[in-house]
Amino acid sequence: MEWERDETVPEHVWEEFSKANMVIPCLPAPLPVAILKKLGINDILGHPIDDWDAFHNCIYNDEMLRSGLAGPPGSLTTGMAFGVPPIIKFGNQQLQDRFLPDLLTGKKRICIAITEPEAGSDVANITTTAVKSEDGKKYIINGTKKWITNGIWSEYAAMAVRTGGSGPGGLSMVVVPLKGHKGVNMRRLKVQGQISAGTTFIELDDVEVPVENLIGEEGKGMSYIMTKYVHVIWIQDDYSLPKCSFNHERLTIAISSTRQARVALSAAFKYCLMREAFSKTLMDQPVVRHRLSKCGALLESQWAWVEQFVYQMSKLSKAEADVELGGLTAAAKANAGIVLMECAQCAVLLFGGNGYTRSGQGEIAESASSQVYLLATNVC
């Protein structure tokens, strides 16, 4: 909570975390075993990386949110979770050899930079341009990116840029240097939730990037963005007709949000056992027990649903899971937001004025209620 109030996570935390290989589990299972072993990474806390499955991802994401705060874990994992996979999945060998050793070992950091002030969910119409220099050796990048998590600390961004005409077919992805690079200006944004995760506004003014930093092929950026390291099954060869799945991303958010809901409700439960009003504890009031039990039922059913999907993802092939579970994991993610909202509102109500205060025993309830709005924008 102190880190969240200070709006940043101390640098030594990243160093210790990455040294223990603990940023790697935010990548989807199965892990990129061959690449990791080439770097001398064979296990995570003694567990062989070969055996890493969806249940390990689930445990990892649940434990990362045990504090009930999304900011500190977001500061450590978001860049890796979304910035590295495009390089692993679509980058050629030279690109992987140049960037992955430092990124996977935590020597350098990366973020994913897609959203723009005028193009949030409307990704196909982003306006940041990447034009080749006359000698064809560089991209000259101009534009802005907004709400970029971890951007302020990142040496690189896996960035969506427009290399061609209008629409999705004109998009590409490029690894763009950030910190200290000529033409790049970054500043922190004040946001309501995940304050310590480093939400950033990025301005790019004639930023020069080697053409070798292109991820995959020009014009295929939209497909790379949509997959986010999951399989895409194309219906015809048409960018407007993709059938895709975001199972890992959706379940990560569902797991995290469900844990936040549990933390908020648990804090309220504990408070109600101690707080006295009208000569009895709040827990002795039937209406209070009813509110808690109603939220508890929602919470436990949501977690059972999450575990069901995790089990299926651990048993089905990747291709099967992407097709069979795509819509259902989207529903689980959306429902996790509803459950978090109900539990957070219940906690704030039962804490009373303490639940509206950014300090003291009700602080976690106030934080959870703020997180609901951030999750709502993500679900949208």
N, C-alpha and C positions, 0 to 999 in steps of 0.2 A: 504493500500500500504506500510505503514511503517513496518507492520508485515512481509509482503512478502520480503521487502528489508532486514530486520533483519533475515530472514529465520526461524522464529519461532513465534508462537502465545503465548503471556504471559500466565502463568499458571492460573492466576486468571480468565481468560476468560473461560477456561474449567470448573472451579469450579462454576462460576456464571451460565453458560449455562446449566450444568447438574442439578444444584440446581433448576432451573426453568423447569426441565423435557424436555428441548429442544433438547436433543440428541435422545430421543425416536422416534420422527417423521421420522427419517431416516430409520426406520424399515418399511417394506411394510404393506399397509392396507389389511385386518383389523389388528389392533394391537393385541398383545397377552393379551387381556383384563383381563382374570382370573389371570394371573401371575402378572400383574401390580397392580391390585386391592389388591392382597395379600400383596403387598409392600406399600400399602397406596397411590398409584398413581391413581387418579380417573379422572384427567383432565389435559389438556395442555393449559395453558393460559386461563383457564376458560371453555374450550371446552371439553365436556365429551369424554373420550377415546372410549366409546362404539360407538360413531357416526363417528369416524375417517374413511374417505374413500379415494379413489384415488385422488379426487380433493384436499383434504387437503395435501396429499403428493406432489401434483403438486405445490400448492401455496408455501409450505415449501421449496421445492427445488429451485423454481424460486427466492424466496426472499433470500435464502442463497447465490445466485450468483449475487445479485444485484450490488455488488461492481465491478463485472467483473473479479474477481480473484478467481481461483479455489483452491489456496493453503490454505488460512485461513479456509474456510468451510470444506475443505478436512481434515484438521488437527483435526476438531471437530467431524466429522461424519463417516469417512470411516471405522474406526475400528469397531464401533458399527454396521454399516450397513451390514458388511460382516462377522464379527467375532462372533456376538451374534446369528444370525439366525440358524446356524447349531446346537447350543446347545438347542435352543428352539424347533427346528423341530425334531431333532434326539436324543438328549441327554436323558438319563433316569432320574428318579426323583431325585436320589442322586446327580447327576451331576448338574442339574438345581438348586437344593437347595443350593449347595456349591458355585456356581459361579454367578448366575443371580442376586441375591440381590445387590451385590456390583457393578456389571456391569451396571445394568439398572438404578441405582441411581447415577452413576458417581463416586463412591468412588474408583473404580479401572477401568483400561482401558484394552482393548483387540484389537488385530489386526487379520487379516487372513493371514497366511503364507503358500503359495502354490508354488509360482514361485521360481525357482532355476537358477543359472548361466547357466546351460546347458539344462534346461527344463522350458521354459516359457509357450508358448501355447501348448507345447507337455507334458501336465500334466501327461499322462499315464506313462511316463518314468522318473518320478522324482526318485532321488537316495537316499534321506535322509532316513535312516533306523531307525526302532524302534524294537529292539530285547528284548524279555523278559529275565529278570534275572533268575538265576537258581531256585530261590524259587518261581518264577512266580508272584511276587508281584509288580514288576516295569518294565517299558520299559526303555531301555538304548538307547538314541537317538544320532545319529551322522549324520552330514551333514551340508549343507549351504542353506540359503534362501536369495534371492536378490530382490530388488525393493519392499520391504514390507512397505507399507504406514502405518504411525503411529507407526511402530515397536519400535522406540527409546523411546517412552513414555509409552509403554504398559507393564503391569504386566503379561499379558498372550497372547498367540497366539492360535487360532484355526488352527492347523497345519496339513498339509497333509504329511504323512509318509508312508514308505513301511514296512509293517508288514509281507508280504508274498512274493510270487514269482514275476516274471516280469509281466509287463502289468497292465492294470487297475484293475484286480481282486486282486492284491496284495497290494492295497492302503487302508489306513485307515485314520481317523482323530482323533487327540488327542489334549486336552487342555494342552499346554506346558507353564510352568512358564518362564518368561523372565528376567525382571529387577532384578538384584542382585542374580539371581539363579546360582548355581555352574555349570560351564561348558558352560555358555552362554556368548558370546561376541558379542556386537552390535556396529555398527558405522554408522553415517549418510552418505548418498550418495548425491553427487552434481548432480542435475538433471536440465533440462531446464525449465520445467513447474512445478507448484505446489511445489515450493521450501519449503514453510513453512509447508507442510503437513508431513514432517518427513520421507522421503523415507530412508529405512534402509537395511543394509547388516547384516545378522545374521549368526554366526558360532556356531555350537552345537558340543561339545566335551564330549562324555560320560555323557550326561545330563540325570539324573534319574527322571522319572515321574511315579507316582502311576498308576497301571493298571486301577484304577477307573476313571482315566481321559479320557478314551476312549470315543469318541462320537459315540453312536450307536453301530454298530457291526464291528468287524474286516472284512476287505475285501470289505466293501461297501463305502469306502471313495470316489471313483470316482463318484458314484451316488450322494453322498452328495455335492460334489464340483459342479457338473453340475446343481443341482437344485437350490442352493443358496436361499433356502426358497421359492421355487415355486414348484408346482406339477410336477412330472415326470410320464409319461405314458410309460411303458415298452412294447416293441414289443418282445415277447418271454422273457424268463429268460436269457438274454444275455447282458453282459455289453457293448458289441460292437454295440448294436442296440438300444440306447435310443432315444426316441423322447421327447425333453424337451423344456422348454421355460424360458427365462430370462427377462420376461416383465418388472418387477420392475427395475432391473438394467439398462436395455436398455432405458426405459423411463426417468429414473433419469438422465442419461447421455445426452439424447436428450433435456430434459428440461434445464439442466444446460448449455449446449453448445449453445442453442438458446438464452438464456439470455446473455451469454458472447458476442455473435454476436451482440445483440441489444445494449449492453453497448458500444462496440467498434464503431458501426455505429453511435450511438447517439453522441458520443464524436466527431467523424469526422464531423457530421452535424453541431454541435455547432461551431466547429473550422472554418468551411467554411463560416459561417455567419459573422465571425469577421476578418478573415485573408484577407488582401488586396494584390493584385498583378496586375500589369498593370492598375492601377488606378480604380480598381473595386474589390469587394469581390470575393472570389472563388465561392461563390454561384451564382454569376451573370454570371459565365461561363457555357454555355450549356453543355459542356462535363462533368463538375463536377456534375451538376444536373442529368445527364444521369447515371453516375456511382452510385450515391446515390440511385436513384429510382430503378435501376436494382437490387441492393442488398436489398433494402427495400421490393421489391416484393418477392424475395426469402425468406426473413426473415418472412414476414407475412404468406406466404403459409406454411412454415415449422411449425410455431406456431399453425396455424389452424389444421394442421395434428396431431400435438401433442395433442391438446385438444380433437380431435376426438377419439384418442386412450384412453385418460384418461376417457372420457365419457363412452366408451364401457367397460372399465375395472370396472367402477363403477356400471354398469348395468348387465354385464354377471357374471355368477358364476365363481369362481376361475378356476375350471376345464375347463370350456368352453373357458375362456379367454386365458388360456395357450395353448390350441390347435388352436383356431381361429386367435389369434393375434401374435403368436410367430414370424413368418417370417416377418410380417408387422412392428412390433416394431423394429426388427433388421434393417429393411430398414430405419425406421425413425431415428434410432441412427446413421447409416452410413450417411444419408443425412444431419443430423445436423452437422456432421463434415465438409461436403462440404459447407454448408451455413456459418459456422464459418470461414472457410478458405477464402471464397469470401469476407465476411464482414471485416475480419481482414486485408486482403490484400488491400482492398479498403481504409480502415482507414489509414494504413501505407502510401499508395500512396498519399492520400490527406493531411496528416500531413507533408509529405516531410521528411526532416532530423529529425524533432521532433518525427516522428513515428519510428525512428530507434534508439532512445535514451532512456536509462533506467532512465529517470528523466524528470521532467517538464510536460508540458501539453499533450505531445504525449505518455507518459509512458504507458497509458492503451492500446494503439494500439500496442505497442511493446510487451506488456504482452500477449495480445490476439493472436498475430502471433506466439509467442512461444508455446502457449497452443495448437495450431493446431497440432503440431508434437506429443505431448503427447496423444491427442485424437486419432490420426492416429494409434499409437501403440495399443491403447485400442481397437479400431475397428478391427484391425487385429487379 
